């Protein structure tokens, strides 16, 4: 005998099946969390919020950005590592995820084993900058010479532990056979404030936050860590041109899911995100803040993660970086 509850359930299922609009509305009601493990306002957070509407629309889901900052991104990342692989929780972070094990004690996850790489979205050019009021050297060649002869006089700012700023400065010092001092800050903004005040001499900084400061003459660009000269800074040499062939560092942002995320979820989120990156309005905004779109497969992303974590380990060991 069919109960009234059973009849109502069957009726609801039949209505949903017969009315596509109702079925779509039910699917769209699912909320998906995009966890950004940093405070609002940085490049990672900005790009997450630029991409989120396009991703949500294409997947017919409700997506929200949740900022879970702390411990150089480890707190928010750990939350995603513990999440169920059901397509409702994703990590939107950057290359620092692959450095944390070398700079922090007791990181509560494995950056390779505990996540499923889905898609990288943008690359972030980096530039070596300093205040022209406080840096007496006229160019990168003179700066490198000062590092060789008086390494203690060249200090660097890093936006956080494990940042491109820290790894790049340590790699340059390693090439020169010297030790250097890198001061880790709680974000790019505080680091730039001290840089312009002369409290630290140099910084390998993301192009977006410093482009206007360079145009205004408040900072000077001495070199980039890109493989080729940047179209927006055609007069600024690369570190490769300065004789540092292995100093090629680009930042990037990307999305991961928890480990064991089903392939079908990876495929559809990858496709939706790549399409969102290519939206004209999104591309225009990203170009304005110095970002370049990345097009690669999830497998390419996974290989890039493995290669980068190996390189990071080599730099950390050579520089004597100890987890803090």
Order of alpha helices (4+ residues) and beta strands (2+ residues): alpha-alpha-beta-alpha-beta-alpha-beta-alpha-beta-beta-alpha-beta-alpha-beta-alpha-beta-alpha-beta-beta-alpha-alpha-beta-alpha
